Amino acid sequence: MKISYNWLKQFIKTDWEAEKTGELLTDLGLEIEGIEQYSSIKGGLKGIVVGHVLSCEQHNNADRLKVTKVDLGDGNIVQIVCGAPNVATGQKVPVATIGTTLYDAEGNPWQIKKGKIRGEVSEGMICAEDELGLGKGHDGIMVLDEKIAPGTLASEILDVENDEIFEIGLTPNRADAMSHWGVARDLRAGLIQKDISMELITPSTSNFHIEDRTRKIEINVENNELAPRYCGVSISEIVVQESPAWLQNRLKAIGLAPINNIVDITNYILHELGQPLHAFDGAKIEGNIINVKTLPSGTKFTTLDGVERTLHEEDLMICNENKPMCIAGVFGGIDSGVTNSTSSIFLESAYFNPVSIRKTAKRHGLNTDASFRFERGIDPNITEYALKRAAILICEIAGGKISSDIIDVYPKKIEDHQVFLNYEKANSLIGEEISKETIKRILTSLEIKVNNVTETGIGMTIPAYRNDVTREADVIEEVLRVYGYNNIKTTQKLNASIATTHGVQDYKIQNKAATFLASIGFNEMLNNSLTSPKYLELSEGLSNDNDVSMLNPLSQELSVMRQSMLFGGLESLAYNANRKATNIKLFEFGKTYHNYSDKREEMSHLSLLISGNKTQDNWHNATAQKGDFFYGKGVAMSILELLGINGTIERELKNSLFSEGIAIAKKKKVLVEFGVISKKVTKHFGLDTEILYADFQWNAILSEISTSNFTVQPIPKFPKVKKDFSLLLDEGVLFSDLKNTAFQTERSLLKEVNLFDVYTGKNLPSGKKSYALSFTLQDENKTLTDKQIDKIMGKLQQRFEKDYGASLR
């Protein structure tokens, strides 16, 4: 937010330097992010002085040029070649001296240099209006009052306004400070704390008077909850034209482009007092009636920017008898605004429901100065005052006259807040005892009315415009910021507490897993917990009946809380794939949300997504290695082992999201679901590559870690032996069945069973598949002999042949 220091001084007459004022405002919580210099004339006429033309003679080599001798008041006489037809001896003129920077019509800088023009030396430039930025005239040079002494700075005699602009990083809760008046209120409170008492100058509205009542407009507010207060007045016989220079300078200083005198005045009041106003062309108010109401969903309305928008049934509209004219508090309509032909206006000043304005602005993607203030909550008691202030300016600047009574629809007054401040509570939160008189003085300086004072505290009334101060803690914060955070003393003694923790700490476990994943090339992602309900149509196991729905969703695509981590991850993969990034490994820690018939439940997850190659092409590996099923399974098992979870088993995975997959469990508890996402799901997201996905049930993993007991054993002295089988099996046989059977057959010496290859396709009988299994054998007390190994492998072969009809390939 930009605040003009010159404008601020209209409310509080301080002579402090801008830097010092900025420091005080920052201490008060209105952080100054920067101070910019502003000049109504670009460059501020720096380097321009008044010169006295001592002589003017015709140039020997150019008919249209003249050679002048000019006294610049510093004792030196300079020669300047000038092409203006009106230059003459004895004139006082503005001169751009050597080194001065001027600006062309587009604002591009150029510098005055000493040079020769057609053989004659020229040491400066005698300037016209447009060359100085004072106007558009270029018929000749400017001729100044002959009484002005040579050497006088042009900035001292010409109409130039120099200003300093504060850039304030305003926090959302400080709606009261969204104007020059609001900032001046805070500044005054800060000065009082420094024992500098200054009056807060309020613009007078005593000149407001009604000249006739010929333009009466009827106001009908259908929904007082959305529009608690609505004021208006008619002004006739206006002349729409450019604003005076002082008004244009005020707006330009804070980055606003002047439009016309009526619009400029409404913008001026908005930034002066914080009250948005809107001027309607009186001739376009059909039926001489203003209806403040909502319209049916789907109604079309074209706004000032020429965009046709589709209205929502909750959008509050300002309408005439037959059609809408403005989206209340957000944006005007293209057909009802002030134009050069406007001769009468209806001036609106209102207080709209902040929540309603915020929703409407978000729905239509609009962010205007008016909506910015309305949606944070303006002062409901300034509505009529701001209207009078604007009406007076319109009458003064645009020649209008007030042609109706002020109509003020305010059925239920918005009351001030009543709060009691306990001294002991204040001292406890602040950490230092502030005297009762100081607290009272600070509250009074903030326009907080003190109702009663007791030994224990203060009862007070908070003005309605301070909608961020409703509790005792809020009042304490106000006292502290004005008193000054820097004034709170720190003790010489440093106290520290050692926190004791018990059990498993989730964040440490997450960090451990995340560090491992990052080390093997995974990137962490963070997706929105809000998602589209349509995604559940891709899964048979998820139901819309279990959705946690938003009461006021921003859009249909963000209307429910996610029941699965998968869909947000696939959106991220699709985003990357559309940008030619296809070799992706992602992980995310997050929660899913479920609405069951008897309860609502949040579940924590770790999800992994693998797409494309697990490594990039490089000089060492001519062909990158694809991230296949076994790579993904290896990553999942490595995480479990890293977290100290062993002894897991693999189960058949029944989940329609996967075309093939496994469930990794311990006892009866499923810890991870892993597999290849079905093509139906990936196609929905525009992905045509194989996607591997692992979903860790994080709550179950934390529970398993907290109940696990670790036994430390020495590393066996005797070697392991690995043997392989390549088995021809029926397609329905699962690896988990073969693994369980193997351990039942050999309980003591068999340590591991792994599946390292699966083949289906050519050269195999119909209905058959090939599994390549590896078996790890070890005796911890002695070295295994060939005879023992052959015997165990024979037993396994016989068992597989008997139970599954397997045969060796």
C-alpha positions in Angstrom: 0.0 0.0 0.0 1.3 3.4 -1.0 1.0 6.4 1.3 1.9 10.0 0.3 3.8 11.9 3.0 2.4 15.2 1.7 -1.1 13.8 1.9 -0.5 12.4 5.3 0.6 15.8 6.5 -2.9 17.1 5.7 -4.2 15.1 8.7 -1.2 15.6 11.0 1.1 18.6 10.8 4.5 16.9 11.5 7.8 18.3 10.4 9.7 15.0 10.9 11.9 13.7 8.1 10.3 10.8 6.2 12.9 8.3 7.4 12.1 9.1 11.0 8.4 8.9 10.5 8.9 5.6 8.6 10.8 4.2 11.6 7.9 5.1 14.0 5.3 3.6 11.7 7.3 0.4 11.4 7.5 0.3 15.3 3.7 0.7 15.3 3.3 -2.4 13.1 2.9 -0.6 9.8 6.1 -1.9 8.3 7.7 0.5 5.8 9.2 -1.6 3.0 10.7 1.4 1.2 10.5 5.2 0.7 10.4 6.5 -2.9 10.8 10.0 -4.2 8.1 11.4 -6.3 7.9 14.5 -8.4 4.9 15.8 -10.4 7.4 16.6 -13.1 9.7 13.8 -14.0 13.2 14.8 -12.8 11.8 17.5 -10.6 13.3 20.3 -12.8 16.7 19.4 -11.3 19.4 21.4 -13.2 16.9 23.9 -14.6 17.6 27.6 -13.6 16.3 31.0 -14.6 18.4 32.7 -17.2 18.5 36.3 -18.4 18.9 36.6 -22.2 21.5 39.4 -22.7 21.6 39.3 -26.4 20.0 37.4 -29.3 21.5 37.4 -32.8 20.8 35.5 -36.0 22.9 32.3 -36.6 25.3 32.8 -39.5 24.7 29.3 -41.0 20.9 28.7 -40.2 17.9 30.8 -40.9 15.8 29.3 -38.1 18.5 29.4 -35.4 19.6 32.2 -33.1 22.7 32.6 -31.0 22.0 34.0 -27.5 24.1 35.1 -24.6 22.5 34.1 -21.3 23.3 35.2 -17.7 22.7 32.2 -15.4 23.3 34.2 -12.2 26.5 32.6 -11.2 28.8 35.2 -12.7 29.2 33.3 -16.0 27.7 34.2 -19.3 27.0 31.2 -21.5 26.3 30.9 -25.2 23.2 28.9 -26.2 21.9 28.2 -29.7 18.1 28.3 -29.8 15.6 27.5 -32.5 12.5 29.0 -30.8 10.9 31.8 -32.9 9.9 33.9 -29.7 13.4 34.1 -28.1 14.4 37.7 -27.6 16.8 40.0 -25.7 15.8 40.9 -22.1 13.7 37.7 -21.5 13.8 35.6 -18.3 13.7 32.0 -19.5 14.2 28.4 -18.0 17.6 27.0 -19.0 18.7 23.4 -18.8 22.3 23.6 -17.9 25.1 21.2 -18.9 24.6 17.7 -17.4 20.8 18.2 -16.9 18.6 15.2 -17.7 15.4 15.8 -19.6 12.7 13.4 -20.7 10.9 12.9 -24.0 7.1 12.4 -24.4 7.6 8.6 -23.8 9.6 9.2 -20.6 13.0 8.3 -22.0 15.9 10.3 -20.5 18.4 12.3 -22.5 21.2 14.6 -21.2 22.2 18.1 -22.1 25.7 18.3 -23.3 28.1 21.0 -24.5 28.3 20.9 -28.3 28.3 22.8 -31.6 25.2 23.5 -33.7 26.1 24.5 -37.3 29.5 25.7 -36.1 28.4 27.7 -33.0 29.1 26.5 -29.5 25.9 25.8 -27.4 26.2 25.4 -23.6 22.7 24.5 -22.5 19.2 24.7 -23.7 16.4 27.3 -23.4 13.3 25.1 -22.8 9.7 25.0 -23.9 6.8 23.7 -21.7 6.8 20.2 -23.2 10.5 19.8 -22.8 10.2 20.4 -19.1 7.1 18.3 -18.7 4.9 21.3 -17.7 2.5 21.0 -20.6 2.2 20.1 -24.3 3.0 23.5 -25.8 6.0 23.6 -28.2 5.2 26.8 -30.1 8.1 28.5 -28.4 10.2 28.8 -25.3 8.6 29.6 -21.9 9.0 33.3 -21.0 9.0 33.9 -17.2 8.3 36.9 -15.1 11.0 39.5 -15.7 11.2 40.2 -11.9 12.7 36.8 -11.2 16.4 36.9 -10.5 18.8 35.0 -12.8 20.1 31.7 -11.2 16.8 31.0 -9.3 15.9 27.3 -9.4 13.0 26.6 -11.7 11.6 24.2 -9.1 11.1 27.1 -6.7 8.9 29.2 -9.0 7.1 26.6 -11.2 4.3 24.3 -10.1 6.2 21.3 -9.1 5.2 19.0 -6.2 7.9 16.8 -4.7 6.8 14.1 -2.3 8.0 11.0 -0.5 6.0 7.8 -0.8 5.9 5.2 1.9 5.4 1.6 0.7 3.7 -0.1 3.6 3.6 -3.9 3.9 0.1 -3.9 5.4 -1.0 -7.1 7.2 -4.5 -8.4 6.5 -5.8 -7.7 10.0 -5.1 -3.9 9.8 -8.2 -2.9 7.7 -8.3 0.3 9.8 -5.0 1.5 8.3 -5.9 1.1 4.6 -6.1 4.9 4.1 -4.1 8.1 4.8 -6.5 8.9 7.6 -6.0 5.5 9.2 -2.2 5.8 9.0 -2.4 9.3 10.5 -4.4 7.9 13.4 -1.7 5.4 14.2 1.0 8.0 13.7 -0.7 10.3 16.1 -0.9 7.5 18.8 2.8 6.9 18.3 3.7 10.6 18.7 1.6 10.8 21.9 3.6 7.9 23.3 6.7 10.1 22.6 5.1 13.0 24.5 4.4 14.9 21.2 0.8 15.9 21.2 -0.7 16.7 17.8 -4.2 17.3 16.6 -5.7 14.9 14.1 -7.2 17.2 11.4 -10.4 15.9 10.1 -11.7 17.2 6.7 -14.8 19.3 7.4 -18.2 18.6 5.8 -19.9 21.7 7.1 -20.2 23.1 3.6 -22.5 20.2 2.6 -26.0 21.6 1.7 -28.9 20.5 -0.5 -29.7 23.0 -3.3 -32.8 21.3 -4.6 -34.6 17.9 -4.4 -35.3 17.4 -8.1 -33.2 14.2 -8.5 -34.6 11.9 -5.9 -33.6 8.2 -6.3 -35.4 5.5 -4.4 -33.3 2.8 -2.7 -34.5 -0.7 -2.1 -32.1 -3.1 -0.2 -33.5 -6.6 -0.4 -30.8 -8.3 1.7 -29.6 -6.3 4.7 -27.2 -9.1 5.7 -25.2 -8.6 2.5 -25.6 -4.8 2.6 -25.9 -3.7 6.2 -25.6 0.0 5.2 -26.3 1.7 2.0 -26.1 5.5 1.4 -26.6 7.6 -1.7 -27.1 11.1 -2.9 -27.9 12.7 -6.3 -25.7 15.5 -7.8 -26.7 17.3 -11.0 -25.3 19.9 -13.4 -21.8 18.5 -13.3 -19.2 19.0 -16.0 -16.9 15.9 -16.5 -13.4 17.0 -17.5 -9.8 16.7 -16.4 -9.1 17.0 -12.6 -7.1 19.9 -11.3 -3.4 19.5 -11.0 -3.4 19.1 -7.2 -5.8 16.1 -7.4 -4.0 14.5 -10.3 -0.7 14.8 -8.4 -2.2 13.1 -5.3 -3.3 10.1 -7.3 -0.2 9.9 -9.5 2.0 10.0 -6.3 0.5 6.7 -5.1 0.5 5.1 -8.6 -3.0 5.8 -9.8 -3.7 7.2 -13.3 -6.2 10.1 -13.4 -9.3 9.4 -15.4 -11.8 12.3 -15.0 -12.7 14.6 -12.2 -15.7 12.5 -10.9 -13.8 9.1 -10.9 -10.7 10.8 -9.5 -12.7 12.2 -6.6 -14.1 8.8 -5.7 -10.5 7.3 -5.9 -9.3 10.2 -3.8 -11.8 9.6 -1.0 -11.1 5.8 -1.1 -7.4 6.4 -0.4 -8.0 9.4 1.9 -10.6 7.9 4.2 -10.7 4.2 3.2 -14.3 4.3 2.1 -15.0 3.0 -1.5 -17.5 5.1 -3.5 -19.2 4.5 -6.8 -20.7 7.1 -9.2 -23.5 6.0 -11.5 -24.6 8.1 -14.5 -27.9 9.4 -13.3 -29.4 9.2 -16.8 -28.9 5.4 -16.9 -30.7 4.7 -13.7 -34.0 3.4 -15.2 -37.1 4.0 -13.1 -35.1 6.3 -10.7 -34.7 3.3 -8.4 -31.7 1.5 -7.0 -32.2 -2.2 -6.1 -29.5 -3.9 -4.0 -30.1 -7.6 -4.5 -28.9 -10.9 -5.8 -29.8 -12.2 -9.3 -30.4 -15.8 -10.5 -27.3 -17.9 -11.2 -26.2 -17.8 -14.8 -27.2 -14.2 -15.4 -24.8 -12.5 -17.8 -23.2 -9.1 -16.9 -20.5 -7.1 -18.7 -18.1 -5.2 -16.4 -16.1 -2.1 -17.1 -13.2 -4.0 -18.6 -15.5 -5.3 -21.4 -15.6 -8.9 -20.1 -18.9 -10.7 -20.0 -19.2 -12.5 -16.7 -21.6 -15.2 -15.5 -23.1 -14.3 -12.1 -23.5 -16.6 -9.1 -26.7 -16.6 -7.2 -24.8 -15.2 -4.1 -23.2 -12.2 -6.0 -24.7 -9.0 -4.6 -25.6 -6.6 -7.5 -26.6 -2.9 -7.7 -29.5 -2.8 -10.2 -31.8 -0.2 -11.6 -35.5 -1.0 -12.3 -34.7 -3.4 -15.1 -31.1 -4.5 -15.2 -27.8 -4.8 -13.2 -25.4 -1.9 -13.2 -22.6 -3.0 -10.9 -21.2 -5.9 -8.9 -21.5 -4.5 -5.4 -18.2 -3.6 -3.8 -16.2 -5.2 -6.6 -16.5 -3.8 -10.1 -18.8 -1.5 -12.1 -20.7 -2.2 -15.2 -19.8 -1.1 -18.7 -23.1 0.7 -19.3 -23.6 2.7 -16.1 -20.3 4.5 -15.5 -19.5 8.2 -15.8 -18.6 9.4 -19.3 -17.7 12.8 -20.8 -21.4 13.4 -21.6 -22.6 12.7 -18.0 -24.4 15.6 -16.5 -25.8 14.1 -13.3 -24.7 11.2 -11.0 -26.0 9.1 -8.2 -23.1 8.8 -5.7 -23.1 5.5 -3.7 -21.4 5.0 -0.3 -22.0 1.6 1.4 -20.8 -1.0 3.9 -21.0 -4.5 2.4 -20.6 -7.9 4.1 -16.8 -8.7 3.9 -17.3 -12.4 3.4 -19.8 -11.9 0.6 -17.4 -9.5 -1.2 -14.5 -11.8 -0.8 -16.3 -14.7 -2.3 -17.6 -12.7 -5.3 -14.2 -11.2 -6.0 -12.6 -14.7 -5.9 -15.3 -16.3 -8.0 -14.7 -13.7 -10.8 -11.0 -13.4 -10.4 -11.2 -9.7 -9.6 -9.1 -7.7 -7.2 -9.9 -4.0 -7.1 -9.0 -1.3 -4.6 -12.7 -1.4 -3.5 -12.9 -5.1 -3.0 -9.5 -5.1 -1.2 -11.0 -2.9 1.5 -14.6 -4.2 1.6 -13.4 -7.8 2.0 -11.2 -6.9 5.0 -13.9 -4.8 6.7 -14.2 -1.0 6.5 -15.6 1.5 9.1 -19.4 1.1 9.0 -19.8 4.5 10.7 -17.9 6.6 8.1 -20.3 5.8 5.3 -22.3 9.1 5.4 -19.3 11.3 6.3 -17.3 10.0 3.3 -20.4 10.6 1.0 -20.6 14.2 2.2 -16.9 14.8 1.8 -17.0 13.5 -1.8 -20.1 15.4 -2.7 -18.5 18.7 -1.5 -15.4 18.1 -3.7 -17.6 17.2 -6.7 -19.5 20.5 -6.3 -16.2 22.4 -6.0 -14.3 20.7 -8.8 -17.1 19.6 -11.3 -19.5 22.5 -10.6 -22.3 20.2 -9.5 -25.1 20.9 -7.1 -26.6 18.4 -4.6 -30.1 17.5 -5.8 -31.5 15.1 -3.2 -31.5 14.3 0.4 -29.0 11.7 1.5 -30.7 8.4 1.7 -29.2 6.2 4.4 -30.5 2.6 4.7 -29.1 1.3 8.0 -31.7 -0.8 9.7 -29.4 -2.5 12.3 -26.5 -0.5 13.5 -23.2 -2.3 13.8 -22.2 -1.9 17.4 -18.8 -1.2 18.9 -17.1 -4.0 20.9 -17.0 -4.1 24.7 -13.8 -5.5 26.2 -12.4 -5.7 29.7 -8.6 -5.6 30.2 -7.1 -7.2 33.3 -3.8 -5.5 34.4 -2.3 -8.7 35.7 -3.1 -10.5 32.4 -1.5 -7.7 30.4 1.7 -7.7 32.5 1.8 -11.5 32.2 1.6 -11.5 28.4 3.8 -8.5 27.9 6.5 -9.7 30.3 6.8 -6.3 31.9 4.7 -4.1 34.1 3.4 -1.1 32.2 1.9 1.6 34.4 -1.9 1.9 34.5 -1.7 5.6 33.3 0.4 4.6 30.3 -2.0 1.9 29.4 -5.0 4.3 29.7 -3.2 7.0 27.6 -2.3 4.5 24.9 -5.9 3.3 24.7 -7.3 6.8 24.5 -4.8 7.7 21.8 -6.1 4.8 19.7 -9.7 6.3 20.0 -10.7 3.4 22.4 -13.2 4.8 24.9 -12.4 4.0 28.5 -15.7 3.4 30.3 -14.5 2.5 33.8 -11.2 1.9 35.6 -10.9 -0.4 38.6 -8.0 -1.7 40.7 -7.9 -4.9 38.5 -8.5 -3.5 35.1 -10.2 -1.2 32.5 -13.5 -1.6 30.8 -13.6 -0.1 27.4 -15.5 0.3 24.1 -13.6 -0.5 20.9 -14.7 1.4 17.7 -16.4 -0.8 15.1 -13.7 0.0 12.5 -11.2 -2.0 14.6 -12.7 -5.3 13.6 -9.3 -7.0 14.6 -9.6 -6.0 18.2 -12.4 -8.0 19.8 -10.6 -9.8 22.7 -8.6 -8.9 25.7 -5.5 -10.4 24.0 -6.1 -8.1 21.0 -6.2 -5.0 23.3 -2.9 -6.1 25.0 -1.3 -6.4 21.6 -2.5 -2.8 20.7 -1.0 -1.5 24.0 2.3 -3.3 23.3 2.8 -2.1 19.7 2.2 1.5 20.7 4.3 1.2 23.8 7.0 -0.2 21.6 8.4 -3.8 21.4 11.9 -2.3 21.6 11.0 -0.7 25.0 10.5 -4.1 26.6 13.6 -4.9 28.6 15.4 -8.2 28.4 16.7 -9.9 31.5 20.4 -10.6 32.0 19.6 -14.2 33.1 19.0 -16.7 30.3 16.5 -19.5 31.1 16.2 -22.6 29.1 14.1 -25.7 29.5 15.0 -29.2 28.4 12.0 -30.9 26.9 11.6 -34.6 27.4 10.0 -36.7 24.7 8.6 -40.2 24.9 7.9 -42.7 22.2 8.2 -42.3 18.5 8.6 -38.8 17.1 6.9 -38.7 13.7 8.9 -35.8 12.3 12.2 -37.6 12.9 10.9 -40.7 11.2 9.7 -38.7 8.3 13.1 -36.9 8.0 14.9 -40.2 8.1 12.8 -41.6 5.2 12.9 -38.3 3.3 16.7 -38.1 3.5 17.0 -41.6 2.2 14.6 -41.0 -0.7 16.4 -37.7 -1.6 19.7 -39.6 -1.6 18.5 -42.0 -4.3 17.2 -39.3 -6.6 13.6 -38.7 -5.4 12.1 -35.2 -5.2 9.6 -34.2 -2.6 6.2 -32.7 -3.7 3.4 -31.1 -1.8 -0.1 -31.3 -3.4 -3.3 -29.6 -2.4 -5.5 -31.5 0.1 -8.5 -30.2 -1.9 -9.4 -32.2 -5.0 -12.1 -33.0 -7.5 -14.8 -35.5 -6.6 -14.7 -36.8 -10.1 -11.5 -38.6 -9.5 -13.3 -41.1 -7.3 -15.0 -42.5 -10.5 -11.6 -44.0 -11.4 -11.6 -46.3 -8.3 -14.0 -49.0 -7.3 -12.7 -48.9 -3.7 -13.4 -45.2 -3.1 -16.9 -43.7 -2.7 -18.3 -40.2 -2.8 -20.3 -41.1 0.2 -17.1 -40.8 2.2 -16.1 -37.4 0.9 -15.4 -34.5 3.3 -17.0 -31.7 1.2 -16.3 -27.9 1.4 -19.3 -25.7 2.4 -18.1 -22.9 0.2 -15.7 -24.4 -2.5 -13.8 -22.0 -4.7 -14.4 -24.3 -7.6 -15.8 -27.8 -8.4 -12.2 -29.0 -9.0 -11.4 -28.1 -5.3 -14.6 -29.0 -3.6 -13.7 -32.1 -1.5 -10.8 -33.3 0.7 -8.7 -36.0 -0.9 -9.4 -39.7 -0.1 -6.2 -40.8 -1.9 -2.8 -39.4 -2.3 -2.5 -40.8 -5.9 -4.5 -38.3 -7.9 -2.6 -35.2 -6.8 0.6 -37.1 -7.5 -0.6 -38.0 -11.0 -1.5 -34.3 -11.6 2.2 -33.5 -10.7 3.5 -36.1 -13.1 1.2 -34.8 -15.9 2.5 -31.3 -15.3 6.1 -32.5 -15.6 5.3 -34.7 -18.6 3.8 -31.7 -20.5 7.1 -30.0 -20.0 9.1 -32.9 -21.4 10.2 -34.2 -18.0 9.4 -37.9 -18.1 12.0 -39.5 -15.9 10.5 -38.5 -12.5 10.7 -39.9 -9.0 8.5 -38.1 -6.4 7.5 -38.6 -2.8 5.0 -36.9 -0.6 4.0 -37.0 3.1 0.4 -36.0 3.6 -3.0 -37.0 4.8 -6.3 -38.3 3.4 -9.7 -37.5 4.8 -12.7 -39.7 5.2 -16.3 -39.1 6.3 -17.7 -42.4 7.6 -21.2 -42.9 8.9 -20.0 -42.9 12.6 -16.9 -40.7 12.4 -14.5 -38.5 10.4 -11.0 -39.8 10.0 -7.6 -38.4 8.9 -5.0 -40.9 7.8 -1.3 -40.1 7.3 0.6 -41.5 4.3 3.9 -41.5 2.4 3.4 -41.9 -1.3 6.0 -42.7 -4.0 5.6 -42.2 -7.7 8.1 -43.5 -10.3 7.8 -42.7 -14.0 10.3 -43.4 -16.8 14.0 -44.3 -16.2 15.5 -44.7 -12.7 18.8 -43.3 -14.1 19.7 -40.8 -16.8 21.7 -41.6 -19.9 25.4 -41.0 -19.3 28.9 -42.0 -20.6 29.0 -45.0 -18.2 25.6 -46.4 -19.1 24.8 -45.9 -22.7 21.2 -46.9 -22.1 19.4 -45.7 -19.0 17.8 -48.3 -16.8 14.0 -48.3 -16.6 12.3 -47.9 -13.2 10.6 -51.3 -13.3 8.3 -53.1 -10.8 11.3 -54.7 -8.9 13.1 -51.4 -8.6 10.0 -49.8 -7.0 9.5 -52.8 -4.7 13.2 -52.6 -3.7 12.8 -48.9 -2.7 9.7 -49.7 -0.7 11.4 -52.6 1.1 14.5 -50.5 1.7 12.4 -47.8 3.5 10.8 -50.4 5.8 14.2 -51.9 6.6 15.6 -48.4 7.2 12.9 -47.9 9.8 13.7 -51.2 11.5 10.6 -53.1 10.2 11.5 -56.6 9.2 9.7 -59.9 8.9 7.1 -58.6 6.4 5.1 -60.8 4.1 3.6 -60.2 0.7 -0.1 -60.5 0.0 -2.3 -60.3 -3.0 -3.4 -56.7 -3.7 -7.0 -56.2 -4.4 -7.3 -52.5 -5.6 -8.8 -51.4 -8.9 -6.2 -48.6 -9.1 -3.5 -51.1 -9.8 -3.1 -53.4 -12.9 -0.7 -55.5 -10.8 0.7 -55.1 -7.4 1.4 -56.5 -3.9 0.4 -55.6 -0.3 3.3 -55.7 2.1 2.1 -56.5 5.6 3.3 -57.6 9.0 1.0 -59.9 10.9 -2.5 -58.8 9.9 -1.5 -55.1 9.4 -1.0 -53.8 5.8 1.9 -51.4 5.7 2.4 -50.7 2.0 0.4 -51.1 -1.2 2.6 -51.1 -4.2 2.2 -51.8 -7.9 1.7 -50.5 -11.4 -1.2 -48.0 -11.9 -3.8 -49.2 -14.3 -3.8 -47.7 -17.8 -7.4 -46.5 -17.3 -6.2 -44.2 -14.5 -3.0 -43.0 -16.2 -4.9 -42.3 -19.4 -7.3 -40.0 -17.6 -4.3 -37.8 -16.7 -2.8 -37.9 -20.2 0.1 -40.2 -19.2 1.1 -43.0 -21.6 4.0 -44.5 -19.6 4.1 -47.1 -16.9 3.6 -45.5 -13.5 4.7 -47.2 -10.3 3.0 -46.2 -7.1 3.6 -47.0 -3.4 1.2 -46.0 -0.7 2.7 -46.3 2.9 0.1 -46.4 5.6 2.1 -44.1 7.9 -0.1 -44.5 11.0 0.4 -48.3 10.8 4.2 -47.9 10.2 4.5 -45.6 13.3 2.5 -48.1 15.3 4.8 -50.9 14.2 7.9 -48.9 15.0 6.7 -48.0 18.5 6.0 -51.7 19.4 9.0 -53.3 17.7 11.8 -54.8 19.8 15.2 -55.1 18.3 17.6 -58.0 19.0 21.3 -57.5 18.2 23.0 -60.6 16.8 26.6 -61.1 15.7 27.3 -61.4 11.9 27.4 -65.1 11.0 31.0 -66.5 10.4 29.9 -68.9 7.8 29.0 -68.0 4.2 25.6 -67.8 2.5 24.8 -70.0 -0.5 22.4 -68.8 -3.3 20.6 -71.2 -5.6 18.1 -70.4 -8.4 15.0 -72.2 -9.8 13.3 -71.2 -13.1 9.8 -72.6 -12.8 7.0 -73.1 -15.3 3.7 -72.4 -13.4 0.1 -71.8 -14.0 -0.8 -68.1 -14.3 -2.9 -68.1 -11.1 0.0 -69.1 -8.9 1.3 -66.2 -6.7 4.8 -65.6 -5.6 3.7 -65.2 -2.0 2.3 -68.8 -2.1 5.6 -70.2 -3.4 7.5 -68.2 -0.7 5.4 -69.5 2.1 5.6 -73.0 0.9 9.4 -72.8 0.7 9.7 -71.7 4.3 7.4 -74.4 5.4 9.5 -77.0 3.6 12.9 -75.8 5.0 12.5 -73.9 8.3 16.1 -73.8 9.7 18.5 -73.2 6.8 16.4 -71.2 4.3 16.9 -67.5 5.0 15.5 -65.6 1.9 13.3 -66.2 -1.1 13.2 -63.6 -3.9 11.5 -63.3 -7.3 13.9 -61.8 -9.7 12.3 -62.4 -13.1 8.8 -63.0 -14.5 8.2 -64.0 -18.1 4.9 -64.4 -20.0 4.7 -64.6 -23.8 6.1 -66.5 -26.7 7.4 -70.1 -26.4 5.3 -70.8 -23.3 2.2 -73.0 -23.2 -1.1 -71.3 -23.0 -2.1 -70.3 -19.4 1.5 -70.6 -18.2 4.1 -68.2 -16.9 7.8 -68.4 -15.8 9.1 -67.4 -12.4 12.8 -67.1 -11.6 13.3 -67.6 -7.9 16.5 -67.2 -5.8 17.0 -69.1 -2.5 19.5 -68.0 0.2 20.7 -70.8 2.5 22.9 -70.5 5.5 24.0 -72.5 8.5 25.2 -70.2 11.3 27.3 -72.9 12.9 29.1 -74.5 10.0 29.7 -74.3 6.3 27.1 -76.0 4.2 28.2 -79.0 2.0 27.1 -79.7 -1.6 25.2 -82.7 -0.3 23.1 -80.6 2.1 22.4 -78.0 -0.5 21.3 -80.5 -3.1 19.0 -82.2 -0.6 17.3 -79.0 0.3 16.8 -77.9 -3.3 15.4 -81.3 -4.2 12.9 -81.1 -1.4 11.8 -77.7 -2.6 11.5 -78.9 -6.2 9.3 -81.9 -5.2 7.1 -79.6 -3.1 6.5 -77.2 -5.9 5.8 -80.0 -8.3 3.3 -81.6 -5.9 1.5 -78.4 -4.7 1.6 -76.3 -7.9 2.3 -78.6 -10.8 5.5 -76.7 -11.4 8.3 -77.9 -13.6 11.8 -76.8 -14.1 12.6 -74.9 -17.3 
